Amino acid sequence: MNSERTRLAALYGGLLVMAGVLLMAIVYLLVSEGVYASIVTAVAPAVPASRLDAAAAAPALPTTDWARTMVLEPGQVAVAQKVGTVAGDAALSQLLTVSGISLVVYSALSVALAWWMAGRVLRPVGVITARARRLSGSNLHERLALKAPPGELKELADTFDGMLDRIQELVAARQRFAANAAHELRTPLAVQRAAAEIGLADDPPPEKVAWIRDKLIDSAASSERLIEGLLLLAVSDEGLRRRERVALDETTTAVADALAAEARERSITVEVTARPVTVEGDAVLLDHLVHNLVANALRHNHPGGTVRVRVGPEGLEVANTGPVVDPATVPLLFEPFRRARARRHAPGEGAGLGLSIVASVARAHGGEAGASANPEGGLTARVTLPTGPPGTRPPGPPVSGGRRSGPGTPS
């Protein structure tokens, strides 16, 4: 019995056969208890009294209600008992034979019915198994779509279809990631090769050599930033290897101070409002999360714009002014290499990994990251993170309220 269908058929058939044997035994016992008395009661009045042997022993008369209402001779009762014994034995023997034959036929039908029932019950499992064996990267779009009444197997099939949906989305995301990563890495390499082959041909003057050198350095720096972003994304996707208490408000304030010079260069005002919040996680990854949010808010802004950073028990929120963003494209910005605007290959341009790293770090810490488009322009990004145990840091006023970094304002 190396299959579930055989085991189920044996179980169902065995139970049915046991029920049949038990029913036959009960019927046999009940019939054997009353068959002799019933035959004697029916036969005794029909025995002629004149033909009885007078010397026959006179047994005790029956004490049933019927006997008390009938007038019987002792010989009549004796003959009736002998006839009843022979007829009862024959009836029980016939009953046993018929019951045995019926039990054999019933057992065969029970086993066949159990086999059919087991196959019908396990049919969805066979469908799922066959589909799982055929699965490959080329037919992940196929689904079971099992048509069956609600039950455990229907729920299993629907769960399998849901798992295929998630796998298909993951495979598609990985394929897009590989294609985009190859494209992003190929662009700086093509620039470097063109600068070396074309710019350095025919003994160029020193001025052109210096320009080509700067171009190669910028291209190499762009490649380094891309590779660092990919490594950081891979590390955060693996999850946390260590956990410690991190003051998210202090990390945010430190990041804002570090980016104050860039804010002044872009003529952007940065306002930070941070209340004491402790997060259990990796301090380095959380620093990258905050840095990416604030840096994106600065770089996707316009001169004279504003960046508002708020930290509190509800999480981290970074809102900025800037160009109007289509709300339908906002969820796509959290995918690797997605940008709100077409790539311009400008110096210092990011690789399109900022928000994807933010989402990955948030997931690694058990939180979520999202964003919404502001009607007047720009984005509002929000990150929720599980805070530390209550009482790790006493509540208090904001660490820095209305902190501003901008033109003419000290950071």
Secondary structure as UniProt FT lines:
FT   HELIX           4..43
FT   HELIX           44..46
FT   HELIX           49..51
FT   TURN            54..55
FT   HELIX           65..69
FT   HELIX           74..134
FT   TURN            137..138
FT   TURN            140..141
FT   HELIX           152..194
FT   HELIX           195..199
FT   TURN            200..202
FT   HELIX           206..237
FT   STRAND          244..247
FT   HELIX           248..258
FT   HELIX           260..265
FT   TURN            266..267
FT   STRAND          269..274
FT   STRAND          278..281
FT   HELIX           283..299
FT   TURN            303..304
FT   STRAND          306..312
FT   TURN            313..314
FT   STRAND          315..320
FT   HELIX           327..329
FT   HELIX           331..334
FT   TURN            336..337
FT   TURN            347..348
FT   HELIX           354..364
FT   TURN            365..366
FT   STRAND          368..373
FT   TURN            375..376
FT   STRAND          379..384
FT   TURN            390..391
FT   STRAND          400..406
FT   TURN            407..408
//
